[in-house]
Amino acid sequence: MFKKVTFIFIFFIGTNLYSQFINPDALRIKKDSAGFAGTIGLDISLIKNTSTIFALGNSVYIQYRKNRHLFFFINNLNIKKVDDDYIINKGTQHLRYNYKINDRITWEAFAQSHYNSISKIDKRQLIGTGPRFTVFTEKKYDAVVGTLFMYEHEKIDEVPTVFHDDFRFSGYLTFRLFPTKNFTATSTTFYQPKLSEFSDYRIYSHNSVMFKVFKGLSIGITYIATYDSEPASGIPEFQYRLLNGLSYTFD
């Protein structure tokens, strides 16, 4: 049994982002004791009128902590099908390991697999490692910086099929603000240039605020934006997504 599980129900989604990025700091559960914790989200809809519309959204986060070790797994799936045509078909699986060296430095290693038919990404596989630094931590705010290096294998669904094998830097900055027990704001920005060609880069920004309505129940707003300097042909460089969310947490 998980010691903490959070169900997240999305009641408004403004689409335009189909991102391969995962922001672990938006999902990490602050929990000092050893054991499991997790979040689960599920959204299913079926509409029949002049067309048959099926939509499925699933998000799973599971973490396990023991002493200096932290393991967590993230699975995101999003499907929208109108009759026999997929309007949205994307998914991400992310596995990460953290080893806490001291109060300021944590070593990270991760592996990730991603696909996104809208952005013509048949598959994008990543593996990387590097240190994570706590810049400062106070009672009402904290900040961390990650400096990772990763290998990326990518297959683009074009004619002819395009393959990429690149090494990239993956740096990120996370800032969290919690002035009261009922309000939390989180902002994380990633910068991922290709090491052999710095003009080929991606920027990802994830910003959210959460308000606790009463014990266990919170509402939140999240804005996510990406910029890819070298997307697949026909795909815009800038994409975004806006979400309003309702979450319920219980022990």
Secondary structure, DSSP 8 states (H G I E B T S, - for coil): --S-EEEEEEEEEE---------GGGT-----SSEEEEEEEEEEEEEESSSEEEEEEEEEEEEEEETTEEEEEEEEEEEEEETTEEEEEEEEEEEEEEEE-SSSEEEEEEEEEEEETTTTEEEEEEEEEEEEEEEEE-SSEEEEEEEEEEEEEEEE-SSS-EEEEEEEEEEEEEEEEEEETTEEEEEEEEEEEETTEEEEEEEEEEEEEEEEEETTEEEEEEEEEEEESS--TT--SEEEEEEEEEEEEE-
